[in-house]
Amino acid sequence: MNYAFDFGWLADYWPVLLKGIGITVELTLVGGVLGIGLGIACAWARALGPGWLKPIVAAYVEMIRNTPFLIQLFFIFFGLPALGLRMGELPAANLAMVINLGAYGCEIIRAGIQATPRGQFEAGASLGMSRIETFRHVVLVPALQRIWPALSSQIVIVMLGSAAVSQIAAEDLTFAANFIQSRTFRAFETYVAATLIYLALAIALRQLLRGIGWTIFPKRAAR
């Protein structure tokens, strides 16, 4: 093998990599926050919502969970313009990530709701709370506490899956790596660097989510 490994030239492309990292972080932040919000709303609808709403949400969840994220992304970016709904690369990527995490988060959060003791619902009703008020003030926090590790893992998976958005020219980390490789023809070094950066981002995100869990659920952290 006559290939000469050389990582020194990567320093010339750090601005490109940093831009890609920034967009990946932005996608993860927007997708994570809005996706969890959507997941909570859908989990309430499936577990405690009105009967007419449950099959609608169930259909959405099953459709998203049983189709590839890349196809969902392509449908939003390439398919919706046929209906007059055109958006740029980053808004399309954000929307796809929110919809995807919302479906997976829905099932994770619903599991936490279903594990809630019946007495908590009865306690809320005895205080004159509506079903939504009982969910917000009595059920939601303990349910999130039960499933926080699983939800955190799903957020990390969505962050790693964001690499697919480079296929619609969203300038994330994978797009940056592909750009650098096309200019230098140093595929090995480029993708090793990208892999290590994704690894660092995943570890940092997992630690951040663990810290958020300790802050929001101090009793769990004390165990």
C-alpha positions as a Python dict, from the first residue, in 0.01 Angstrom:
ca = {
    (1, 'M'): (0, 0, 0),
    (2, 'N'): (156, 326, -116),
    (3, 'Y'): (-107, 562, 29),
    (4, 'A'): (47, 834, 247),
    (5, 'F'): (-179, 940, 533),
    (6, 'D'): (-183, 1315, 586),
    (7, 'F'): (-419, 1507, 815),
    (8, 'G'): (-225, 1834, 816),
    (9, 'W'): (-420, 1985, 529),
    (10, 'L'): (-747, 1958, 723),
    (11, 'A'): (-652, 2279, 906),
    (12, 'D'): (-720, 2471, 584),
    (13, 'Y'): (-1081, 2350, 586),
    (14, 'W'): (-1172, 2411, 950),
    (15, 'P'): (-1401, 2706, 857),
    (16, 'V'): (-1602, 2469, 636),
    (17, 'L'): (-1618, 2205, 908),
    (18, 'L'): (-1715, 2459, 1174),
    (19, 'K'): (-2000, 2586, 957),
    (20, 'G'): (-2119, 2228, 910),
    (21, 'I'): (-2096, 2162, 1283),
    (22, 'G'): (-2295, 2477, 1355),
    (23, 'I'): (-2575, 2377, 1119),
    (24, 'T'): (-2584, 2023, 1261),
    (25, 'V'): (-2614, 2168, 1612),
    (26, 'E'): (-2887, 2407, 1496),
    (27, 'L'): (-3082, 2126, 1333),
    (28, 'T'): (-3051, 1916, 1649),
    (29, 'L'): (-3162, 2201, 1875),
    (30, 'V'): (-3465, 2296, 1666),
    (31, 'G'): (-3558, 1934, 1592),
    (32, 'G'): (-3510, 1830, 1954),
    (33, 'V'): (-3712, 2107, 2119),
    (34, 'L'): (-3999, 2117, 1869),
    (35, 'G'): (-3992, 1739, 1820),
    (36, 'I'): (-4032, 1676, 2193),
    (37, 'G'): (-4313, 1929, 2204),
    (38, 'L'): (-4489, 1753, 1918),
    (39, 'G'): (-4425, 1417, 2082),
    (40, 'I'): (-4583, 1533, 2408),
    (41, 'A'): (-4892, 1663, 2227),
    (42, 'C'): (-4928, 1341, 2027),
    (43, 'A'): (-4870, 1124, 2336),
    (44, 'W'): (-5150, 1308, 2515),
    (45, 'A'): (-5376, 1263, 2212),
    (46, 'R'): (-5308, 888, 2191),
    (47, 'A'): (-5330, 818, 2564),
    (48, 'L'): (-5586, 1067, 2693),
    (49, 'G'): (-5726, 1257, 2396),
    (50, 'P'): (-6072, 1241, 2239),
    (51, 'G'): (-6166, 929, 2046),
    (52, 'W'): (-6180, 1099, 1706),
    (53, 'L'): (-5822, 1226, 1741),
    (54, 'K'): (-5656, 899, 1842),
    (55, 'P'): (-5671, 724, 1500),
    (56, 'I'): (-5541, 1036, 1324),
    (57, 'V'): (-5237, 1057, 1550),
    (58, 'A'): (-5189, 679, 1536),
    (59, 'A'): (-5181, 694, 1154),
    (60, 'Y'): (-4920, 972, 1163),
    (61, 'V'): (-4703, 781, 1409),
    (62, 'E'): (-4719, 454, 1217),
    (63, 'M'): (-4649, 624, 884),
    (64, 'I'): (-4339, 801, 1016),
    (65, 'R'): (-4206, 506, 1213),
    (66, 'N'): (-4241, 269, 919),
    (67, 'T'): (-4088, 479, 643),
    (68, 'P'): (-3724, 588, 596),
    (69, 'F'): (-3627, 933, 720),
    (70, 'L'): (-3463, 1004, 384),
    (71, 'I'): (-3792, 943, 200),
    (72, 'Q'): (-3970, 1174, 444),
    (73, 'L'): (-3706, 1440, 378),
    (74, 'F'): (-3736, 1399, 1),
    (75, 'F'): (-4114, 1418, 18),
    (76, 'I'): (-4098, 1748, 207),
    (77, 'F'): (-3826, 1904, -8),
    (78, 'F'): (-3907, 1762, -353),
    (79, 'G'): (-4270, 1649, -321),
    (80, 'L'): (-4446, 1936, -146),
    (81, 'P'): (-4348, 2195, -411),
    (82, 'A'): (-4584, 2011, -645),
    (83, 'L'): (-4861, 2126, -409),
    (84, 'G'): (-4726, 2479, -400),
    (85, 'L'): (-4545, 2435, -66),
    (86, 'R'): (-4186, 2524, -140),
    (87, 'M'): (-3919, 2576, 126),
    (88, 'G'): (-3544, 2605, 148),
    (89, 'E'): (-3300, 2335, 247),
    (90, 'L'): (-3274, 2418, 617),
    (91, 'P'): (-3648, 2473, 680),
    (92, 'A'): (-3720, 2142, 501),
    (93, 'A'): (-3454, 1966, 708),
    (94, 'N'): (-3588, 2116, 1031),
    (95, 'L'): (-3945, 2019, 947),
    (96, 'A'): (-3846, 1662, 860),
    (97, 'M'): (-3652, 1622, 1185),
    (98, 'V'): (-3936, 1764, 1395),
    (99, 'I'): (-4193, 1535, 1233),
    (100, 'N'): (-3964, 1234, 1269),
    (101, 'L'): (-3874, 1289, 1634),
    (102, 'G'): (-4235, 1379, 1712),
    (103, 'A'): (-4353, 1035, 1603),
    (104, 'Y'): (-4086, 838, 1787),
    (105, 'G'): (-4108, 1066, 2090),
    (106, 'C'): (-4485, 1015, 2097),
    (107, 'E'): (-4452, 642, 2155),
    (108, 'I'): (-4174, 681, 2411),
    (109, 'I'): (-4368, 943, 2610),
    (110, 'R'): (-4693, 747, 2578),
    (111, 'A'): (-4521, 453, 2746),
    (112, 'G'): (-4439, 680, 3039),
    (113, 'I'): (-4798, 801, 3057),
    (114, 'Q'): (-4936, 449, 3053),
    (115, 'A'): (-4706, 357, 3342),
    (116, 'T'): (-4860, 634, 3554),
    (117, 'P'): (-5058, 493, 3852),
    (118, 'R'): (-5431, 537, 3811),
    (119, 'G'): (-5443, 712, 4145),
    (120, 'Q'): (-5266, 1015, 4003),
    (121, 'F'): (-5542, 1066, 3749),
    (122, 'E'): (-5803, 1025, 4023),
    (123, 'A'): (-5618, 1274, 4245),
    (124, 'G'): (-5626, 1533, 3968),
    (125, 'A'): (-5997, 1476, 3910),
    (126, 'S'): (-6068, 1508, 4284),
    (127, 'L'): (-5907, 1852, 4278),
    (128, 'G'): (-6141, 1963, 4003),
    (129, 'M'): (-5879, 1956, 3728),
    (130, 'S'): (-5972, 1893, 3368),
    (131, 'R'): (-5803, 1608, 3180),
    (132, 'I'): (-5557, 1848, 3018),
    (133, 'E'): (-5479, 2016, 3352),
    (134, 'T'): (-5428, 1677, 3515),
    (135, 'F'): (-5194, 1582, 3233),
    (136, 'R'): (-4993, 1904, 3259),
    (137, 'H'): (-4966, 1933, 3636),
    (138, 'V'): (-4985, 1574, 3762),
    (139, 'V'): (-4895, 1323, 3491),
    (140, 'L'): (-4645, 1479, 3249),
    (141, 'V'): (-4338, 1535, 3469),
    (142, 'P'): (-4337, 1186, 3630),
    (143, 'A'): (-4397, 1034, 3285),
    (144, 'L'): (-4101, 1224, 3137),
    (145, 'Q'): (-3890, 1122, 3434),
    (146, 'R'): (-3954, 755, 3361),
    (147, 'I'): (-3864, 773, 2994),
    (148, 'W'): (-3597, 1045, 2991),
    (149, 'P'): (-3305, 806, 2916),
    (150, 'A'): (-3492, 652, 2622),
    (151, 'L'): (-3600, 993, 2493),
    (152, 'S'): (-3244, 1122, 2526),
    (153, 'S'): (-3116, 830, 2319),
    (154, 'Q'): (-3375, 902, 2051),
    (155, 'I'): (-3263, 1265, 2031),
    (156, 'V'): (-2904, 1151, 1981),
    (157, 'I'): (-3020, 912, 1707),
    (158, 'V'): (-3202, 1198, 1535),
    (159, 'M'): (-2887, 1412, 1555),
    (160, 'L'): (-2683, 1137, 1390),
    (161, 'G'): (-2957, 1083, 1133),
    (162, 'S'): (-2937, 1450, 1039),
    (163, 'A'): (-2647, 1349, 813),
    (164, 'A'): (-2915, 1263, 557),
    (165, 'V'): (-3002, 1630, 508),
    (166, 'S'): (-2684, 1672, 304),
    (167, 'Q'): (-2879, 1494, 27),
    (168, 'I'): (-3089, 1808, -23),
    (169, 'A'): (-2779, 2034, -5),
    (170, 'A'): (-2834, 2146, 354),
    (171, 'E'): (-2481, 2245, 454),
    (172, 'D'): (-2444, 2028, 764),
    (173, 'L'): (-2134, 1840, 878),
    (174, 'T'): (-2177, 1560, 624),
    (175, 'F'): (-2223, 1813, 345),
    (176, 'A'): (-1901, 1982, 459),
    (177, 'A'): (-1716, 1648, 462),
    (178, 'N'): (-1839, 1565, 113),
    (179, 'F'): (-1735, 1910, -9),
    (180, 'I'): (-1386, 1874, 138),
    (181, 'Q'): (-1343, 1524, -6),
    (182, 'S'): (-1448, 1645, -351),
    (183, 'R'): (-1182, 1917, -339),
    (184, 'T'): (-894, 1719, -188),
    (185, 'F'): (-969, 1357, -288),
    (186, 'R'): (-859, 1263, 65),
    (187, 'A'): (-1159, 1048, 149),
    (188, 'F'): (-999, 851, 433),
    (189, 'E'): (-878, 1151, 631),
    (190, 'T'): (-1192, 1353, 563),
    (191, 'Y'): (-1437, 1091, 680),
    (192, 'V'): (-1222, 992, 978),
    (193, 'A'): (-1237, 1356, 1087),
    (194, 'A'): (-1614, 1370, 1029),
    (195, 'T'): (-1663, 1045, 1221),
    (196, 'L'): (-1467, 1174, 1520),
    (197, 'I'): (-1661, 1502, 1517),
    (198, 'Y'): (-1996, 1316, 1510),
    (199, 'L'): (-1872, 1097, 1795),
    (200, 'A'): (-1777, 1403, 1999),
    (201, 'L'): (-2112, 1569, 1926),
    (202, 'A'): (-2304, 1256, 2028),
    (203, 'I'): (-2113, 1223, 2355),
    (204, 'A'): (-2154, 1594, 2432),
    (205, 'L'): (-2526, 1584, 2351),
    (206, 'R'): (-2580, 1276, 2569),
    (207, 'Q'): (-2401, 1445, 2860),
    (208, 'L'): (-2604, 1763, 2807),
    (209, 'L'): (-2930, 1570, 2811),
    (210, 'R'): (-2820, 1382, 3121),
    (211, 'G'): (-2749, 1715, 3291),
    (212, 'I'): (-3089, 1847, 3186),
    (213, 'G'): (-3245, 1534, 3335),
    (214, 'W'): (-3064, 1588, 3665),
    (215, 'T'): (-3186, 1948, 3670),
    (216, 'I'): (-3548, 1876, 3584),
    (217, 'F'): (-3576, 1550, 3781),
    (218, 'P'): (-3353, 1597, 4090),
    (219, 'K'): (-3511, 1302, 4269),
    (220, 'R'): (-3403, 1070, 3990),
    (221, 'A'): (-3047, 1205, 4003),
    (222, 'A'): (-3035, 1145, 4377),
    (223, 'R'): (-3108, 774, 4340),
}
